Each structure stands twice: as C-alpha cells, then as structure tokens.
Amino acid sequence: MLILILLVVTSLLSSSSGLAPAGPWDPFNYAPQSRTVRPRSVRETVGSVRGAQNLVSQKGEATLSGNGSWLTVDFGIEVGGLVTLNIHPSSKSSGLALSFTESPMFISPVTSDDSTNSAINQSYDGILHVAQPLADGLWTQPASTLRGGFRFMTLVSTSNDAVAISNISCSISFMPHVEDLRAYSGYFYAKDPAFHDCDFLTKVRQNPSSAYTVQTNTVPVNTGRQVPFVRSPGWQNNATLGVAGPIIVDGAKRDRAVWPGDMGVAVPTQFVSTNDLIPTRNALSTLFSEINPSTGALPESGPPLSQLGSDTYHAWTLIGTYNYFLFTGDTQWLQTIWSNYTKAVAFLEGKVDDTGLMNVTGLRDWARLGGGGYNSEGNALLYRVLVTSSELAGYLNQTGLSAAWSQNATALKTRFNDAFWLPSAGMYRDNQTTTLCPQDANSMAVLFGLTTSQEQAASISEGLTQNWNDLGPVCPELPDTISPFISSLELQAHFISGNDVRAMDLMRKEWGYMLYTNLSVQSTLLEGFTANGSLGYRSYRGYSYDASYTSHAHGWSSGPTSALTFYVLGLTITSPQGRTWSFDPHLSGLTAAEGGFETPLGWFGAKWELLGSKGGLKVQLDTPPGTSGSLKLPVFGKVTIDGRSAQLDIDGTLRLRGGRHSVVVVP
C-alpha cells in the first residue's frame, strides 16, 4: 500500500506553536535532526584513496594521494549551506578542490552541476579550489560560495602530494529562523489500497513529502545568486534578495530569487506545511517595492534578477497577495501595500481593450511558447486577479472598488468563454487563431472558476488526459516538457471537476517518478523534466541544453502537498485565518484519511473513514472556537452530529460551529 504523507512545520507567524500529534506518520519526517548534517555514505572513490569510510563514521581520516584522485560523499537527502572539514596536508604543495551536485548523474571531479548559468558543455560552475598552501586544521567554505542545494560532494586531490580529510559537515542555511527543522505542527496521512508492491512501499518510506522542498527554498536574504553572473568557472551566492529575510525563492540550487509564479504553488504548500509565512510576506513586499510608480508594472522576479516584462507573473504577485492575506489575515500589511496593489490591478485592466479581453504584451512567462495577444492563460489569470481583488477590497471596506472589480470579473468570464471555448475539443484554446488547447489555461479555467457548468469542467478534465504519457502530462504549449508547476494546477482541476481517481493517477505518475527515479535527488522535487524522463528541462527554451542546470528542489512542483489537504482530506479555509471553513472530502479511492494545519486562530484537524462496505462514513472535526464551517458529505444516509440526528440544508450541506464534532453517516 502506498503511504501518502504531508508533514507540516511549526509556524512562527501563527499564534499557536503546537506540534502535530504523534502517529504512524512520524517515520516520514526526514528533515535533518540537526542544522549540522554529515555524510551518510561514500558514493564512490577513484584513484589512490585510503580510509574513505572514516568520513562516515567520523572516527578517522581519509587520505587522497596523487593528482586527480577523488571521492564522493552522499548526504542522503537534499541539503544546502556551508561545508566545514579538517584538512591535513602532507606538504605545502598539497591541493584540494570540491564539487557539488544534486543529481548522481553529474558527480564529477572537474565540475559541479551548474547553478550560476547554463552552458552547453554542462561545466559553467566548475569546482571550488581550497586556497593554497592548504592550512593544517579546520577549513570552512567561504560564505560567498555557499551551495544552496546539493546531495553529493566530491573531494579532489589537485596535486601529487597527499592530503588527509576528516570531520566533514554542512551547516544548513535554509530556514535560518527555525531552530528545529523537524518541529512539524501538522500532517496528512492516508493509506492507498491501489498499490500492493512491497518494494514500492519501501521506496516511498525513504522519501519525505514535498513540504521539505519548500523548506529548502526558504533562505537568508543575503544568499542570492550574483547578477551579473560571475564568469565561468565559479559561482557566488551572496546577493541581496529583497527588503527583508528570511525570504522564499524558487529553488534551492537556483535561481535563488523571488518568482511570484512559483509562489502560486509554493505558498499554499507553505501554509499547510511550514505555515511559516513571514518569508512570503517578505517576498511580496519586495515585489511591491519594485513597482514602476508611473505605470503600476510589477517585476517578473525579485532582485538581483529583477526581470521585467511579464503580464502573467505580474498577475501572480496579485494572486499571491490574496493567498497571503487569506492564510494570515494580516490587514496591517495589506494596508501598507494597498496603494501599489491598486496601481498594479489598474495596470492589467488597462490592457483590456474593446474586445473585452486583455491584450498580453508582457510576454515573459513560465517558459511556455506563445502567450502574447488575446491569450487564454493571461486572461484566466486576470480573471482570478479581479475576483480576489474584489474580495480584498471588501475586507478593507472599499465597497465601491470591490463591486467594480466584481463586475469586471463577471464581464471577463462571459467574454472568455465566447472567445476561447472550442466545442470540437471540449476545451479552451490558446488564442482565437489556433486549435491548440494548452495545459495551463485549461487547468486555470477549472481552478479559477471560469467554467460555466460542471459538465464543462469534466470535459476539460478528460481532455487534459490526452496529453498524458506514463510519466505525466506533456505540455502542448511547451512540447517535450512535463512541467510539475502546471501539473500542480491540473491536479487541482481534476479534483474540482469531480475526477478524484484521475487526480490520484496523475499524482502517482508524475510525482512518483520525480521522487523515485535514480536521476533525481530523491528527497525534493524536480523543476521539470522531458517527456521521456530525462533531466533536460527547457533545454531548447533558454537552458542551453544543460541538463545539470535543472533544479532538483523547486517549490512550484509541490502541488500535491496542498491538494492532499484541501481535497483528499477536504479541509480548507474560506475566509482570512479560517474564521469560516469548509469540509468537503474527496474519497479518491481511499478508505480513510486524516490530517490538519494551523492558522493564527488555532488548530484545524479532520479525520474521516469509511464504515464497512455499505457506504457509511465517520468524521471527526476539530476547529477553533468562534469559527464556523460547512460540511459536504460524499456519501448518503442518516446523519448524526455528536450523537444527535441532523438534517442537511437544501443545498446538501451541514453547518457547524467551531469545536470538536463527530459526524456519522449510516446508509
């Protein structure tokens, strides 16, 4: 049986700081027990190497003799930070260098996997030479040469004279404000009877959840990739990333910058996993601080990249503002950025012409081809901006603005369906001059509520499967590419359309491959990969055919983390901090699920299980006092709440006040 796990880290922004209850999910917490981590094994040795295993036992030295002799140590999981080790040179001529990689495919004594820039020869970064003459004793990696993400480290003798090495460690740099990386405050747990392969169970048990990916993406503010890039060979990770830290970035190894599109998936993961939303606030504040005051244009990415010219990523910043406010209720912060926020909404609305659609002129995006003009993806994002902006204005009592944005959203929805719906395909097309039906716009249309019926949403869900191969959906808008970012949106679209089993199949295909392929770091999630599973993500689309440049710890790939909580468990919040909430579990072929998360109001937890083979259901809910919620039950029968008979509302839901409740449905 496949065990699906989501583990949640303690929130520093939340008023509560309890730990998750103990249970069978505890063994799946693979976050390091200490901020100082050491190699777990020796991967390989080449040349004259003695005592390599001493580097694992920490009971002696390993000696490299002869120019080009080397050994590779394995930290077991994705780590990142500064390396410390003891060096004992045999002479003043002794030399030592280090190389790093996330994937075992790029273990090398002459180059690291690329993080500074892509290069067709896959050797841009090179190796880190320890300054000569080697000093006898403790050596610590210079702060500027920090590697944000790696699993394997290779030590290379660069002279004919011997050098002895001992006491290797790495000081974890990510989540610098959290002392205990394992202090998880929430969880998700479910057994999946669709899998019976004991070997597969073993593989699953050796991999943490995608929550750990977002942990590795939460970094100190002064550890960004230098731009302009340093010349090859070399790397520098000491650039300033924003107005304050810690801050959430797109990837551990690279790009190590704020990207609001990535945050569209990573921040919901952060909420139900780390619930540490200070880094999100800092990232959003950074983007708003770089607004063009005369036009209202927001940057595509944060400093030091500070790239411009993306209407879609501009929209993602505004959507991310709503997500942050929903999860935290941080009205004070919202008020501080509100003037810039309204300018930014006006910037997008100014691109809506007499067609009733936005003319996308800022063409930079997540790497998709096309996208300009009257494009369905851009207009889907604008619709979401208008809907969420209307809600935010309402929370600030700006009723006129709220009503105007709501009216504009309604008009855009009508125009969107008139312009882009392709009846022959049962999907939305990319623009009005093509029959290509993109993965991104169709997933967004269902996720953002642009469909006009459940039948239309179901048609899109079915149509999206035409892109699938054995490893996941191949993007029509970026051929030969499987994008976990866009697939994270598709995953939710299948749940929303009522195709839960399809969503679970997608999760097993794509995320199963990422976690268990021996090409990957096998502990965090790939930025993307090709249709045949190779690491050449966007090789022809800006990455110089450099497979080593692919990130193996990218938060935009973590969609299952929030999907398992919001849909399979069925627990979501519907107003800031969860003052109102919803429980709508998707059984998804499972027999039971449980989990929960925290907000500043307290703990939100749920547990459901099927009763026998006749369709009964037992639910336990635990939500903060003073809140209220609605329950939509996936089975029919006689309903009791806390032992008393209950009647469903006319819309088929139950209303409950916060607190602990037991709900039973008997067929």
VOGU-3710 file (C-alpha; in Angstrom, 3 decimals, decimal comma):
1> mlilillvvt> 0,000/0,000/0,000  1,213/3,472/-0,879  1,505/5,831/2,067  0,834/9,435/1,085  2,393/11,821/3,573  2,220/15,531/4,196  4,084/16,919/7,163  3,783/20,454/8,415  6,405/22,597/10,114  5,793/24,877/13,094
11> sllssssgla> 4,627/28,372/12,178  6,377/31,403/13,606  3,670/33,720/12,263  0,851/31,744/13,864  -0,162/32,476/17,424  -0,082/28,766/18,160  3,053/26,660/18,133  1,974/23,129/18,974  3,396/20,030/17,413  1,484/17,533/15,352
21> pagpwdpfny> 0,081/14,618/17,316  2,279/11,539/17,368  1,314/8,777/14,995  2,390/6,430/12,217  3,307/9,454/10,088  6,283/10,263/12,337  8,756/7,991/10,480  8,121/10,042/7,333  9,679/13,152/8,820  13,059/13,206/7,088
31> apqsrtvrpr> 14,009/16,802/7,842  17,502/16,847/9,396  17,625/16,306/13,139  20,295/18,976/13,432  21,245/22,045/11,459  24,659/20,428/11,176  24,485/17,453/8,822  27,156/14,910/7,932  27,669/12,461/5,078  25,680/9,254/5,359
41> svretvgsvr> 27,769/7,194/2,957  30,634/7,212/0,488  29,285/7,073/-3,046  32,498/6,219/-4,895  36,262/6,542/-4,909  38,699/6,892/-7,806  42,487/6,711/-7,726  44,567/6,425/-4,576  42,102/6,841/-1,716  42,515/5,342/1,765
51> gaqnlvsqkg> 40,097/5,325/4,693  37,091/6,769/2,822  34,597/5,157/5,213  36,147/7,112/8,081  34,335/10,159/6,716  31,015/8,476/7,517  31,958/7,014/10,902  33,685/10,287/11,881  36,377/8,179/13,591  39,363/8,944/11,423
61> eatlsgngsw> 40,749/10,406/8,246  40,517/9,697/4,548  43,650/10,290/2,507  43,805/11,300/-1,146  47,149/10,723/-2,855  48,045/11,732/-6,368  46,736/14,383/-8,701  43,154/13,572/-9,755  42,326/11,061/-7,017  38,868/11,725/-5,634
71> ltvdfgievg> 35,996/10,509/-3,524  32,308/11,423/-3,358  30,279/11,551/-0,156  26,490/11,315/-0,057  24,454/13,348/2,448  21,430/11,153/1,739  18,975/13,984/1,069  18,967/17,485/-0,388  20,969/19,788/1,869  22,388/23,260/1,418
81> glvtlnihps> 24,782/25,535/3,250  28,445/25,895/4,102  30,806/22,929/4,347  33,360/22,537/7,128  36,132/19,932/7,267  39,540/19,266/8,768  42,488/19,274/6,359  45,931/17,810/6,995  48,259/18,388/4,012  51,394/16,304/3,679
91> skssglalsf> 53,299/19,246/2,198  52,912/22,855/1,089  52,224/21,549/-2,404  49,132/19,558/-1,404  45,971/20,702/-3,154  42,241/20,115/-2,643  39,064/21,056/-4,515  35,343/20,408/-4,000  32,471/19,882/-6,423  28,744/19,615/-5,699
101> tespmfispv> 25,663/18,151/-7,342  22,048/17,386/-6,562  21,804/14,505/-9,026  24,163/11,498/-9,103  24,220/11,971/-12,884  26,590/14,909/-12,516  29,099/13,643/-9,955  32,424/14,846/-11,312  35,937/15,716/-10,122  36,195/18,593/-12,618
111> tsddstnsai> 32,870/20,444/-12,388  29,762/20,919/-10,238  26,236/20,819/-11,590  25,508/24,270/-12,978  23,836/26,902/-10,808  25,350/30,190/-11,967  24,306/29,916/-15,588  23,536/27,253/-18,168  26,190/26,093/-20,619  26,014/23,606/-23,448
121> nqsydgilhv> 29,093/21,780/-22,106  27,463/21,496/-18,635  30,546/22,863/-16,892  29,848/26,524/-16,162  30,267/26,341/-12,367  33,449/24,310/-12,235  34,927/23,317/-8,857  35,800/25,155/-5,654  39,554/25,202/-5,013  40,675/25,439/-1,400
131> aqpladglwt> 43,251/28,236/-1,254  46,872/27,082/-1,317  49,004/26,478/0,564  46,498/24,389/2,492  46,339/25,377/6,136  46,511/22,483/8,586  43,298/22,295/10,625  39,695/23,409/10,288  38,549/24,840/6,945  35,133/26,463/6,354
141> qpastlrggf> 33,755/27,190/2,927  33,691/30,953/2,198  30,178/32,362/2,683  30,022/33,742/-0,847  30,458/30,251/-2,326  27,516/28,712/-0,467  25,753/25,938/-2,392  22,030/26,234/-1,782  21,173/22,709/-2,826  23,186/19,515/-3,191
151> rfmtlvstsn> 23,249/15,890/-2,093  26,674/14,739/-3,302  30,028/16,394/-2,623  33,248/15,319/-4,309  36,695/15,968/-2,835  39,553/16,021/-5,339  43,312/15,955/-4,859  44,814/18,599/-7,168  48,483/17,744/-6,618  50,717/14,704/-6,377
161> davaisnisc> 51,175/15,217/-2,639  48,769/13,571/-0,196  46,062/15,371/1,742  44,096/13,901/4,656  40,495/14,907/5,337  38,230/14,352/8,345  35,153/15,623/10,198  33,093/16,719/7,166  29,867/18,569/7,916  27,468/21,027/6,303
171> sisfmphved> 25,781/23,813/8,251  22,219/24,063/6,894  21,482/27,580/5,629  17,804/27,334/4,727  15,015/28,305/7,157  17,556/30,258/9,246  14,898/31,492/11,683  13,700/27,996/12,654  15,781/26,130/15,200  14,233/22,688/14,776
181> lraysgyfya> 13,538/21,764/11,156  11,610/18,687/12,338  9,199/20,558/14,619  6,212/19,921/12,354  2,870/21,248/13,535  0,519/19,439/11,168  0,247/16,393/8,985  -1,616/14,424/6,351  -1,827/10,645/6,392  -3,653/8,146/4,219
191> kdpafhdcdf> -3,206/4,587/3,011  -3,778/3,952/-0,671  -5,028/0,434/-1,447  -4,308/0,887/-5,157  -0,685/-0,193/-4,559  0,389/-3,586/-3,183  4,072/-3,715/-4,234  6,156/-4,089/-1,086  9,234/-2,798/-2,919  7,332/0,309/-3,866
201> ltkvrqnpss> 6,300/0,809/-0,246  9,954/0,661/0,750  10,810/3,308/-1,821  8,002/5,549/-0,601  9,084/5,211/3,004  12,530/6,535/2,094  11,232/9,841/0,698  9,906/12,848/2,589  6,952/14,894/1,382  7,143/17,842/-0,956
211> aytvqtntvp> 6,911/20,087/2,098  10,667/19,652/2,506  11,157/21,207/-0,926  9,656/24,477/0,298  11,793/24,320/3,421  14,908/24,270/1,231  13,516/27,255/-0,713  13,243/29,455/2,393  16,586/31,216/2,613  18,547/34,069/4,219
221> vntgrqvpfv> 18,087/37,367/2,398  21,805/37,738/1,611  22,273/34,406/-0,189  21,039/35,152/-3,708  22,815/34,312/-6,949  25,005/37,183/-8,085  23,786/39,073/-11,158  25,518/39,775/-13,498  26,650/36,176/-13,261  30,241/35,542/-12,280
231> rspgwqnnat> 32,476/34,367/-15,092  32,924/30,658/-15,630  34,171/28,763/-13,725  32,645/29,822/-10,450  29,542/30,757/-8,505  28,605/33,408/-5,949  25,569/33,255/-3,662  25,902/36,445/-1,620  23,490/38,812/-3,400  20,597/40,557/-1,620
241> lgvagpiivd> 17,220/39,012/-2,423  14,768/41,558/-1,079  13,729/44,055/1,552  13,966/41,585/4,431  14,644/37,963/5,265  14,039/35,136/5,520  12,521/35,046/2,067  11,003/32,394/-0,174  12,705/31,773/-3,512  12,046/29,482/-6,428
251> gakrdravwp> 14,764/26,889/-5,934  17,445/25,736/-3,534  20,308/25,499/-6,038  18,954/28,090/-8,484  17,596/30,575/-9,374  17,532/31,582/-5,690  15,294/34,573/-6,406  11,682/35,548/-5,712  9,411/34,367/-8,534  5,686/35,074/-7,973
261> gdmgvavptq> 4,509/32,398/-10,409  6,340/29,765/-8,404  4,729/31,162/-5,266  1,302/30,359/-6,703  2,012/26,721/-5,812  4,713/27,077/-3,157  2,782/29,386/-0,811  -0,258/27,092/-0,372  2,311/24,354/0,296  3,962/26,649/2,797
271> fvstndlipt> 0,635/27,279/4,516  -0,276/23,630/5,046  3,319/22,513/5,535  5,518/25,077/7,246  2,792/27,674/7,948  5,806/29,963/8,198  4,522/32,855/6,123  6,998/35,516/7,149  9,157/34,591/4,105  6,089/35,022/1,870
281> rnalstlfse> 5,354/38,463/3,280  8,971/39,487/2,707  8,872/38,201/-0,873  5,658/40,063/-1,701  6,892/43,242/-0,023  9,994/43,007/-2,182  7,980/42,758/-5,403  5,731/45,687/-4,480  8,778/47,770/-3,535  9,974/47,423/-7,139
291> inpstgalpe> 6,750/48,590/-8,794  7,063/51,164/-11,554  5,374/54,141/-9,832  4,235/55,722/-13,081  2,807/52,653/-14,841  2,000/50,251/-11,999  4,029/47,457/-13,614  5,430/44,836/-11,245  8,657/42,932/-11,908  8,621/39,352/-13,133
301> sgpplsqlgs> 11,146/38,390/-10,452  12,811/39,840/-7,400  16,376/41,098/-7,085  19,066/40,596/-8,064  17,401/39,364/-11,279  14,619/41,998/-11,184  13,461/40,933/-14,635  10,660/42,913/-16,261  8,070/42,320/-18,937  5,681/39,614/-17,728
311> dtyhawtlig> 1,947/40,273/-17,523  1,316/36,765/-16,163  3,846/36,955/-13,331  2,543/40,447/-12,559  -0,837/38,754/-12,071  0,675/36,010/-9,909  2,001/38,661/-7,482  -1,543/39,977/-7,029  -2,936/36,458/-6,605  -0,180/35,728/-4,105
321> tynyflftgd> -1,227/38,802/-2,118  -4,690/37,313/-1,735  -3,291/33,925/-0,725  -1,078/35,501/1,925  -3,962/37,532/3,345  -6,320/34,544/3,328  -3,855/32,442/5,277  -2,795/35,136/7,768  -5,435/37,865/7,957  -2,573/40,375/8,026
331> tqwlqtiwsn> -4,634/43,536/7,491  -1,871/45,866/8,633  0,467/44,603/5,916  -2,271/44,696/3,277  -2,926/48,347/4,037  0,762/49,206/3,645  0,901/47,854/0,087  -2,681/48,719/-0,945  -1,840/51,826/-2,950  0,675/49,900/-5,038
341> ytkavafleg> -1,700/46,960/-5,243  -4,482/49,052/-6,801  -1,987/50,561/-9,272  -0,924/47,059/-10,246  -4,520/45,924/-10,855  -5,123/49,043/-12,944  -2,020/48,200/-14,993  -3,567/44,906/-16,092  -7,048/46,319/-16,573  -5,527/48,982/-18,785
351> kvddtglmnv> -4,655/46,225/-21,246  -8,308/45,243/-21,674  -9,489/46,845/-24,906  -12,792/46,999/-26,749  -12,658/43,234/-27,336  -13,330/42,789/-23,623  -10,104/40,773/-23,301  -6,645/41,643/-22,024  -4,072/42,058/-24,760  -0,990/40,381/-23,285
361> tglrdwarlg> 2,072/42,442/-24,221  4,432/41,444/-21,390  5,441/38,133/-22,934  7,816/36,610/-20,383  6,253/33,618/-18,626  6,988/30,208/-17,083  8,755/29,106/-20,327  5,672/28,299/-22,419  5,718/29,127/-26,112  3,311/31,750/-27,385
371> gggynsegna> 1,238/33,618/-24,853  1,012/37,050/-26,418  -2,063/38,893/-27,628  -5,527/37,771/-26,616  -4,268/34,687/-24,846  -6,412/32,412/-22,676  -3,768/31,845/-19,969  -3,213/35,572/-19,433  -6,942/36,287/-19,337  -7,573/33,403/-16,925
381> llyrvlvtss> -5,019/34,928/-14,571  -6,618/38,369/-14,931  -9,983/36,846/-14,009  -8,509/35,400/-10,840  -6,915/38,768/-10,060  -10,270/40,550/-10,379  -12,148/38,014/-8,243  -9,582/38,022/-5,447  -9,078/41,784/-5,639  -12,809/42,245/-5,143
391> elagylnqtg> -12,615/40,114/-2,004  -9,614/42,018/-0,656  -11,313/45,368/-1,254  -14,331/44,060/0,631  -12,191/43,138/3,623  -10,874/46,730/3,637  -14,444/48,095/3,409  -13,823/49,599/-0,033  -17,230/48,541/-1,269  -17,271/50,604/-4,450
401> lsaawsqnat> -13,952/49,234/-5,645  -14,994/45,727/-4,657  -18,189/45,991/-6,694  -16,369/47,388/-9,738  -13,800/44,628/-9,774  -16,515/42,004/-9,314  -18,474/43,444/-12,233  -15,379/43,429/-14,429  -14,685/39,803/-13,484  -18,206/38,786/-14,480
411> alktrfndaf> -17,872/40,512/-17,836  -14,487/38,909/-18,479  -15,827/35,429/-17,690  -18,505/35,794/-20,343  -16,066/37,122/-22,900  -13,505/34,438/-22,033  -15,951/31,642/-22,783  -17,122/33,299/-26,003  -13,567/33,792/-27,243  -11,736/30,654/-26,202
421> wlpsagmyrd> -14,153/27,737/-25,802  -13,598/25,220/-28,599  -16,649/22,917/-28,723  -14,982/20,421/-31,045  -12,270/19,811/-28,437  -14,365/20,352/-25,316  -11,561/22,587/-24,032  -10,300/26,166/-24,175  -7,904/27,101/-26,960  -4,745/29,121/-26,521
431> nqtttlcpqd> -5,947/32,054/-28,620  -8,513/32,812/-31,282  -6,244/31,792/-34,173  -5,343/28,250/-33,089  -6,844/24,916/-32,112  -4,029/24,211/-29,616  -5,554/23,643/-26,181  -2,908/24,427/-23,550  -2,464/22,643/-20,264  -2,041/25,872/-18,285
441> ansmavlfgl> -5,128/27,832/-19,384  -7,444/24,823/-19,185  -6,220/23,892/-15,716  -6,556/27,509/-14,580  -10,041/27,826/-16,039  -11,312/24,998/-13,840  -9,263/26,034/-10,815  -10,274/29,708/-11,011  -13,965/29,095/-11,752  -14,139/30,246/-15,377
451> ttsqeqaasi> -16,170/27,221/-16,461  -19,921/27,692/-16,622  -21,005/24,170/-15,652  -19,773/21,011/-14,034  -20,094/19,302/-17,414  -17,719/21,813/-18,944  -15,190/21,264/-16,144  -15,488/17,492/-16,578  -14,887/17,839/-20,314  -11,672/19,757/-19,660
461> segltqnwnd> -10,532/17,174/-17,126  -10,993/14,421/-19,682  -9,370/16,448/-22,438  -6,262/17,103/-20,352  -5,570/13,375/-20,177  -4,877/13,407/-23,929  -1,526/14,977/-23,026  -0,531/12,188/-20,639  2,170/9,618/-21,081  3,435/7,160/-18,468
471> lgpvcpelpd> 5,247/9,937/-16,559  2,679/12,741/-16,654  1,226/15,417/-18,943  3,375/16,661/-21,825  2,603/20,374/-22,252  1,196/21,251/-25,691  2,407/24,801/-25,093  5,975/23,612/-24,365  6,494/20,397/-26,371  8,582/17,543/-24,954
481> tispfissle> 8,194/19,012/-21,465  6,498/17,795/-18,294  6,008/20,791/-16,009  5,239/19,998/-12,357  4,274/23,680/-11,963  1,423/23,469/-14,440  0,667/19,869/-13,459  0,161/21,115/-9,890  -2,648/23,279/-11,263  -4,010/20,410/-13,357
491> lqahfisgnd> -4,018/18,168/-10,295  -6,393/20,551/-8,538  -8,539/20,882/-11,658  -9,205/17,134/-11,672  -10,288/17,221/-8,032  -12,536/20,243/-8,607  -14,148/18,637/-11,648  -15,010/15,581/-9,553  -12,437/13,280/-11,144  -10,650/12,278/-7,966
501> vramdlmrke> -9,302/8,942/-9,201  -7,834/10,735/-12,222  -6,130/13,212/-9,898  -4,644/10,371/-7,874  -3,409/8,680/-11,053  -1,667/11,892/-12,072  -0,054/12,164/-8,656  1,278/8,627/-8,835  2,614/9,031/-12,366  4,359/12,377/-12,184
511> wgymlytnls> 5,319/12,807/-8,555  6,061/9,132/-8,153  8,546/9,420/-10,994  10,190/12,553/-9,586  10,702/11,089/-6,148  11,904/7,647/-7,102  13,887/7,993/-10,311  17,592/7,460/-9,726  18,238/10,576/-11,836  16,897/12,838/-9,098
521> vqstllegft> 17,949/13,858/-5,619  15,099/11,606/-4,320  14,122/13,871/-1,449  12,858/17,080/-3,036  11,044/17,836/-6,284  12,354/18,481/-9,787  11,818/21,788/-11,560  10,730/19,797/-14,591  11,806/17,051/-16,973  11,361/15,892/-20,532
531> angslgyrsy> 8,673/13,629/-21,919  10,979/10,609/-21,672  12,005/11,386/-18,084  15,420/12,902/-18,756  16,636/15,969/-16,892  16,795/18,270/-19,920  14,000/20,566/-18,742  13,550/23,560/-21,123  16,831/22,610/-22,756  15,814/24,335/-26,007
541> rgysydasyt> 13,980/27,137/-24,200  16,739/29,165/-22,557  18,697/26,449/-20,728  21,364/25,823/-23,404  20,705/22,065/-23,468  22,301/21,935/-19,999  20,626/19,128/-18,052  22,786/19,828/-14,996  21,186/23,275/-14,712  17,820/21,717/-13,785
551> shahgwssgp> 16,825/22,395/-10,190  16,002/19,384/-8,021  14,295/21,387/-5,263  11,655/23,665/-6,767  8,645/24,764/-4,726  6,474/25,233/-7,812  6,404/21,436/-8,096  4,839/20,840/-4,675  1,169/20,884/-5,678  0,236/17,545/-4,051
561> tsaltfyvlg> 1,043/18,956/-0,620  -1,869/21,380/-0,522  -4,080/19,218/-2,770  -3,967/16,314/-0,333  -5,124/18,591/2,484  -7,645/20,731/0,607  -9,252/17,968/-1,455  -8,493/14,446/-0,196  -8,719/15,392/3,463  -11,229/18,011/2,371
571> ltitspqgrt> -10,370/20,747/4,853  -9,958/24,326/3,651  -10,405/27,843/4,999  -12,787/30,172/3,173  -12,085/33,484/4,918  -8,970/35,042/6,482  -7,332/32,870/9,142  -10,168/30,347/8,839  -12,957/32,257/10,553  -15,057/30,296/8,099
581> wsfdphlsgl> -14,005/26,947/6,716  -15,185/24,069/4,589  -15,012/20,294/4,906  -15,588/18,503/1,607  -13,560/15,273/1,460  -12,774/13,557/-1,827  -12,647/9,831/-1,107  -10,344/9,290/-4,110  -10,466/5,503/-3,841  -9,157/5,605/-0,274
591> taaeggfetp> -10,767/4,201/2,861  -9,520/6,790/5,371  -7,530/10,000/5,711  -6,567/12,360/8,492  -4,552/15,496/8,993  -4,667/19,173/9,785  -2,934/22,524/9,889  -2,748/25,681/11,968  -3,634/29,338/11,467  -3,348/32,198/13,942
601> lgwfgakwel> -6,774/31,102/15,253  -5,538/27,638/16,193  -5,757/24,042/15,027  -7,857/22,785/12,109  -7,977/18,999/12,022  -10,059/16,291/10,401  -10,257/12,541/10,204  -12,585/10,506/8,042  -13,015/6,784/7,450  -15,443/4,614/5,530
611> lgskgglkvq> -17,606/2,298/7,623  -17,729/-1,173/6,128  -18,721/-1,893/2,548  -22,155/-0,265/2,557  -21,021/3,332/2,195  -21,129/4,634/5,751  -18,771/7,392/6,880  -17,377/8,569/10,195  -15,882/12,038/10,516  -14,086/13,760/13,370
621> ldtppgtsgs> -13,583/17,515/13,104  -11,622/19,852/15,343  -11,729/23,561/14,520  -11,146/26,674/16,668  -13,978/28,066/18,808  -15,587/31,120/17,284  -15,259/29,812/13,744  -17,970/28,270/11,606  -17,989/25,950/8,660  -19,923/23,945/6,115
631> lklpvfgkvt> -19,768/20,206/5,554  -20,436/18,498/2,253  -20,552/14,757/2,761  -19,528/12,397/-0,060  -21,970/9,631/0,933  -25,706/9,498/1,545  -27,635/8,239/4,539  -28,826/9,103/8,024  -26,631/11,806/9,539  -25,883/12,335/13,212
641> idgrsaqldi> -23,732/15,078/14,730  -22,354/14,372/18,205  -24,946/11,623/18,555  -27,932/13,786/17,558  -29,854/13,465/14,317  -29,085/16,199/11,777  -30,797/17,440/8,638  -28,937/18,601/5,549  -29,586/22,100/4,235  -31,377/22,491/0,923
651> dgtlrlrggr> -28,002/22,745/-0,829  -26,921/19,404/0,632  -24,568/20,818/3,248  -24,377/20,879/7,032  -23,492/23,996/9,026  -21,323/23,692/12,123  -19,786/25,989/14,689  -16,146/25,556/15,578  -15,137/22,991/18,167  -14,833/19,219/18,276
661> hsvvvvp> -17,536/17,282/16,490  -18,244/13,719/15,476  -20,321/13,210/12,329  -21,602/9,782/11,298  -23,439/8,825/8,123  -25,207/5,459/8,121  -26,684/4,250/4,808
//
